[in-house]
Structures are given as structure tokens and as C-alpha cells.
């Protein structure tokens, strides 16, 4: 199973980089950040496709997008000084709980 989750982790990290560069590109006005964003997103989708060789698309995509949402919220708070209110934090906590349930208890993933 590590063969599936390793590329998924790399896909998530590249998606985080791509989204961070998207913010840093200032609406595509900074060519270097825009290019890095495109490269990161291409790498992310490639790694996601590798994970899909083993994981069902529903599980892989839920994990990729769910953890991406949570971690980019943290990056937004720490790096870009964007604040979150309590409803946003509660919603993000529910996403974390959902990812844990899907990956820890679902029979869909052949644990």
C-alpha cells in the first residue's frame, strides 16, 4: 500500500506548492511564480495518476483534496497571514475527520 500513498503524498505536497505559487503569482503577473505554479500542478496530477494505479479514484481524490484544503489553510494562515473564523476552523476539522474515517475505516481501500 505504501506504493500508492507515497505518490499521493508527493501529489499533495506539489498541490500545496502550486496553490502557494498561485497566490504568490499575483493573478499571473509574476512570470516565475506562474511558471512554478504550472509545473507544480502538472507534477501533482502526474503523481496523483500514479496513486490511482492502486487506490480507487474516490479515495485518492478525497484524500488529495481534503488534505490539500486543510494544509493550504494552514499555509494561508502562517505564510500569507490570512485569518480563519471559527466556522471555517470547524469545517476544516470535519474535513480532517472525514479523511481519517475514509482512510482508516473504509473497506474500499485494501488495507
C-alpha positions as YAML, in Angstrom:
chain: A
units: angstrom
residues:
- id: 1
  name: UNK
  ca: [0.00, 0.00, 0.00]
- id: 2
  name: UNK
  ca: [2.98, 2.33, 0.51]
- id: 3
  name: UNK
  ca: [3.40, 2.29, -3.28]
- id: 4
  name: UNK
  ca: [0.05, 4.08, -3.54]
- id: 5
  name: UNK
  ca: [0.38, 6.51, -0.66]
- id: 6
  name: UNK
  ca: [3.92, 7.73, -1.43]
- id: 7
  name: UNK
  ca: [2.95, 9.26, -4.80]
- id: 8
  name: UNK
  ca: [-0.25, 10.55, -3.18]
- id: 9
  name: UNK
  ca: [1.78, 12.37, -0.51]
- id: 10
  name: UNK
  ca: [4.03, 13.85, -3.21]
- id: 11
  name: UNK
  ca: [0.92, 14.86, -5.18]
- id: 12
  name: UNK
  ca: [-0.45, 16.65, -2.11]
- id: 13
  name: UNK
  ca: [2.85, 18.44, -1.47]
- id: 14
  name: UNK
  ca: [3.06, 19.58, -5.09]
- id: 15
  name: UNK
  ca: [-0.55, 20.74, -4.98]
- id: 16
  name: UNK
  ca: [0.29, 22.80, -1.90]
- id: 17
  name: UNK
  ca: [3.27, 24.31, -3.70]
- id: 18
  name: UNK
  ca: [1.15, 25.03, -6.78]
- id: 19
  name: UNK
  ca: [-1.56, 26.74, -4.76]
- id: 20
  name: UNK
  ca: [1.01, 28.76, -2.82]
- id: 21
  name: UNK
  ca: [2.62, 29.85, -6.08]
- id: 22
  name: UNK
  ca: [-0.84, 30.72, -7.40]
- id: 23
  name: UNK
  ca: [-1.23, 33.15, -4.51]
- id: 24
  name: UNK
  ca: [2.33, 34.45, -4.99]
- id: 25
  name: UNK
  ca: [1.82, 34.92, -8.76]
- id: 26
  name: UNK
  ca: [-0.47, 37.89, -8.01]
- id: 27
  name: UNK
  ca: [-3.07, 36.97, -10.63]
- id: 28
  name: UNK
  ca: [-0.44, 35.66, -13.10]
- id: 29
  name: UNK
  ca: [1.50, 38.96, -13.19]
- id: 30
  name: UNK
  ca: [4.73, 37.38, -11.90]
- id: 31
  name: UNK
  ca: [6.14, 35.03, -14.56]
- id: 32
  name: UNK
  ca: [8.46, 32.97, -12.31]
- id: 33
  name: UNK
  ca: [5.76, 32.21, -9.74]
- id: 34
  name: UNK
  ca: [3.26, 31.48, -12.51]
- id: 35
  name: UNK
  ca: [5.66, 29.02, -14.17]
- id: 36
  name: UNK
  ca: [6.40, 27.31, -10.87]
- id: 37
  name: UNK
  ca: [2.66, 27.05, -10.23]
- id: 38
  name: UNK
  ca: [2.06, 25.34, -13.58]
- id: 39
  name: UNK
  ca: [4.98, 22.94, -13.03]
- id: 40
  name: UNK
  ca: [3.80, 22.06, -9.52]
- id: 41
  name: UNK
  ca: [0.24, 21.38, -10.68]
- id: 42
  name: UNK
  ca: [1.44, 19.19, -13.57]
- id: 43
  name: UNK
  ca: [3.66, 17.24, -11.18]
- id: 44
  name: UNK
  ca: [0.80, 16.93, -8.71]
- id: 45
  name: UNK
  ca: [-1.59, 15.48, -11.27]
- id: 46
  name: UNK
  ca: [1.09, 13.11, -12.55]
- id: 47
  name: UNK
  ca: [1.76, 11.79, -9.03]
- id: 48
  name: UNK
  ca: [-1.98, 11.56, -8.40]
- id: 49
  name: UNK
  ca: [-2.27, 9.41, -11.53]
- id: 50
  name: UNK
  ca: [0.42, 7.09, -10.15]
- id: 51
  name: UNK
  ca: [-1.55, 6.70, -6.92]
- id: 52
  name: UNK
  ca: [-4.64, 5.84, -8.98]
- id: 53
  name: UNK
  ca: [-2.88, 2.69, -10.21]
- id: 54
  name: UNK
  ca: [-3.58, 1.18, -6.78]
- id: 55
  name: UNK
  ca: [-6.14, 3.37, -4.99]
- id: 56
  name: UNK
  ca: [-9.74, 3.90, -6.10]
- id: 57
  name: UNK
  ca: [-10.26, 7.38, -7.53]
- id: 58
  name: UNK
  ca: [-12.81, 8.24, -4.84]
- id: 59
  name: UNK
  ca: [-10.36, 7.52, -2.01]
- id: 60
  name: UNK
  ca: [-7.32, 9.08, -3.69]
- id: 61
  name: UNK
  ca: [-9.16, 12.24, -4.70]
- id: 62
  name: UNK
  ca: [-10.87, 12.65, -1.32]
- id: 63
  name: UNK
  ca: [-7.51, 12.34, 0.42]
- id: 64
  name: UNK
  ca: [-5.69, 14.62, -2.06]
- id: 65
  name: UNK
  ca: [-8.31, 17.35, -1.99]
- id: 66
  name: UNK
  ca: [-9.17, 17.04, 1.71]
- id: 67
  name: UNK
  ca: [-5.62, 17.21, 2.98]
- id: 68
  name: UNK
  ca: [-4.85, 19.89, 0.39]
- id: 69
  name: UNK
  ca: [-7.67, 22.05, 1.75]
- id: 70
  name: UNK
  ca: [-6.55, 21.62, 5.34]
- id: 71
  name: UNK
  ca: [-2.86, 22.18, 4.71]
- id: 72
  name: UNK
  ca: [-3.35, 25.15, 2.38]
- id: 73
  name: UNK
  ca: [-5.49, 26.75, 5.07]
- id: 74
  name: UNK
  ca: [-2.55, 26.37, 7.46]
- id: 75
  name: UNK
  ca: [-0.14, 27.76, 4.85]
- id: 76
  name: UNK
  ca: [-2.53, 30.66, 4.20]
- id: 77
  name: UNK
  ca: [-2.60, 31.44, 7.91]
- id: 78
  name: UNK
  ca: [1.15, 31.10, 8.53]
- id: 79
  name: UNK
  ca: [2.68, 32.35, 5.27]
- id: 80
  name: UNK
  ca: [0.09, 34.70, 3.81]
- id: 81
  name: UNK
  ca: [-1.30, 35.95, 7.17]
- id: 82
  name: UNK
  ca: [-4.88, 35.03, 6.23]
- id: 83
  name: UNK
  ca: [-7.16, 34.51, 9.20]
- id: 84
  name: UNK
  ca: [-9.84, 31.88, 9.70]
- id: 85
  name: UNK
  ca: [-13.01, 32.30, 11.74]
- id: 86
  name: UNK
  ca: [-14.46, 29.56, 13.96]
- id: 87
  name: UNK
  ca: [-16.92, 28.21, 11.35]
- id: 88
  name: UNK
  ca: [-14.04, 27.81, 8.88]
- id: 89
  name: UNK
  ca: [-11.93, 26.05, 11.51]
- id: 90
  name: UNK
  ca: [-14.84, 23.76, 12.40]
- id: 91
  name: UNK
  ca: [-15.40, 22.90, 8.73]
- id: 92
  name: UNK
  ca: [-11.72, 22.15, 8.23]
- id: 93
  name: UNK
  ca: [-11.77, 19.92, 11.32]
- id: 94
  name: UNK
  ca: [-14.67, 17.99, 9.80]
- id: 95
  name: UNK
  ca: [-12.65, 17.51, 6.61]
- id: 96
  name: UNK
  ca: [-9.77, 16.06, 8.67]
- id: 97
  name: UNK
  ca: [-12.20, 13.71, 10.43]
- id: 98
  name: UNK
  ca: [-13.61, 12.63, 7.07]
- id: 99
  name: UNK
  ca: [-10.16, 11.87, 5.62]
- id: 100
  name: UNK
  ca: [-9.26, 9.84, 8.72]
- id: 101
  name: UNK
  ca: [-12.52, 7.87, 8.54]
- id: 102
  name: UNK
  ca: [-12.17, 7.16, 4.81]
- id: 103
  name: UNK
  ca: [-8.54, 6.06, 5.04]
- id: 104
  name: UNK
  ca: [-8.70, 4.36, 8.41]
- id: 105
  name: UNK
  ca: [-12.01, 2.53, 8.34]
- id: 106
  name: UNK
  ca: [-13.28, 2.21, 4.77]
- id: 107
  name: UNK
  ca: [-13.19, -1.25, 3.23]
- id: 108
  name: UNK
  ca: [-12.83, 0.42, -0.18]
- id: 109
  name: UNK
  ca: [-9.10, 0.77, 0.39]
- id: 110
  name: UNK
  ca: [-7.48, -2.63, 0.64]
- id: 111
  name: UNK
  ca: [-5.75, -2.11, 4.00]
...
